[in-house]
Amino acid sequence: MIKRVKKTLALVLALTMIMGMGMMVSAAETESSIPQLAKTNGEGLTVDLTAVQESLADEGDNGISPLWWAGDGPAPQVTSIVLADAGWLDNGNFGVVLKVYGYGSDTTTFNGRKITWFKKDPFIISGTGADGFYYWYDCGPITAAGDYTFSTTFRSTNHPYTQRSYSRVFPFVEN
């Protein structure tokens, strides 16, 4: 009787292992729920993103992909910083959302004033771990038309601690 229980248990464990290892997993990039930010505020100032988007098209994403990371080793280097969105947040302040490929920490300024991100959402391209993050920045109120500079530098979490920088001038015009 004990032999029969052992054989049955061994068979169940073997089948469980085969099914667990044999399942194919595929994952598309899962986008975070980033709402579109308003492009005009209550005081009638509009951010002109057309010039920003045109200059981004020339730079691309540095041609480097973080997909080399299998999800079980050290975190991938920061390889790319891309503008995901910019506009007015619910609190009335101007906000910038960056899509950063890889893991790192940032030093960020808006018009020369140091700011920090207030929200961080992961995104996944493949595998089970995050391939990067959306960083939300509250840049403060914009009360006058003009050009405002957003600059950030991300330093990778792991060796060789590569750095990537991103800088954009956001023009604000009165309606």
N, C-alpha and C positions, 0 to 999 in steps of 0.2 A: 504494500500500500504506500509506504513512504517513497519507494522508488518511482512509483507512478506519479505522485505529487511532485517530486523533484523534476521528472521529465516534462511534465506539463508546465511547471514554472519556468524551466529552461526554455521551452518552446515559446511561451508567451513573451519572455524577455527578449529572445532572439528576434521574434516578429516585431516587437516594439522598436528595437534598435534598427532593424532594416527599414521600417516605415519612417522612423525619425530621420535617418540619414539619407533616405532616398527621395524625400520630398523636395521638389524644386521650388525655390523662392525667387520671386522677381518683384522688384519695387520700382515704381516710377518716382520721379521727384515729387515729393508731397509739398505743396505750397502752403505757407502759413496763411492764416486768414487776415491778410493785410487789406484794410479798406482803402479806397481811394481817398486821398486827402484833398480838401477843398483848395482850389487855386486862387480864390479871392476871399479876402477877409471882410469883416463888418465895416471897416473904415474905407473900403473901396480900393485897397491895394491888391494888385495882382502880381503873382510871381510868374515870370516868363521862362518856362522850362524848355521852349523850343531850342533856344541857343545852347542850353545845357545838354539836351539830348543829342544835338548835332555834334558837339565836341566829344561826347561819349562814344559815338559811332567810330571815331578815328582811333580811339585807344583800345577798344575791345576789352578783353579780360586778361590781358598779358599772355594769352595762348597757353596757359598752364592749367592743368586739371588736377583737382585734389583726389581723383578717383583711385589713386594708387593705394590708398589706405584701405586695408582689408577689414578694419573695424576691431582688430584684436591686438593692435600694436600701439605705438605712441600716436598721439593726435597729429593730424596732418598740418603742414606749414600753411600759413596764410598765403594764398596764391592769387587772389583777386578780390577787388573791392568795386562794387557796381552800385550805382544809384538805383534804388528800387522805387522810391517815390519821394516827393517833397510837396509841402503845402501846409495848410492850417490845421492844427490839432483841435480837438473838441474844447480845449481850454482857451482857445483864441490865440495861442502862440504859434509861431512858425515851427514846423517839424521836418526832419529829414530822416528817411529810412534807407539804410544801407544793407546790401546783401554781401556778406563777407564769406568767401570760401576758405575753410580751414579754421584753426583755433588760435586765438591770440588775445592780447590785451591792447587797448587803444589809448592814445593821447589825442584829444579832439578839441578844436577851437571853432568858435563862430564869431567872425568879425573881431578876432583878437582876444576874445573872452573864452576861458576854458569851460567846457561843458562835458557832461557825461551822459551815457545812454540811460534811459529809464525803463526800457523793455527789450527783451532779447527772446526771439523765437527761432527754434532750430528748423532747418530744412534737410531733407534726405534725398539724395540722388540715387544711391544704391546701397545695399546692405542694411544693417540695422542701426548703426550709429549715425549721428548727425554729421553731415559733410560741411556744414557751415551754419551761419546764423544771420537772421535779420536783426539789425540794431536800430532802435528808435531813439532819436535825439530830440529833445525840446530845446530849441534855439532861443526861446524867449519871444517877447512881443516885437513886432515890426511896426514902427509908428511913422516912418517917413520913407518916401521913395528913394531909390539908390541901389548901389551894388553892395552886396554883403558876401563875405568870403567864408566858406565852410572848409576846414582842413582837418584831416585825420591821418594818423600813422598807426598801423597795427604791427605789433611785434609778436611773432609766433611763439607759442607756448613751449615748444621743444627745440632741441638742438637741430639745426644750426641757427635758430632764432632769427630767421629771415624777417625783413620788414617790407611792408607795402604801404604806400601812401596814396591818398586821394585828396584832391582839392578842387573845388568848384566855386565860381562866383555866381551868385543868384541875383539877377536883376529884378527889382521891384518897381512897378510903374503904377501911377495913379490912374484910375478909370475916368 
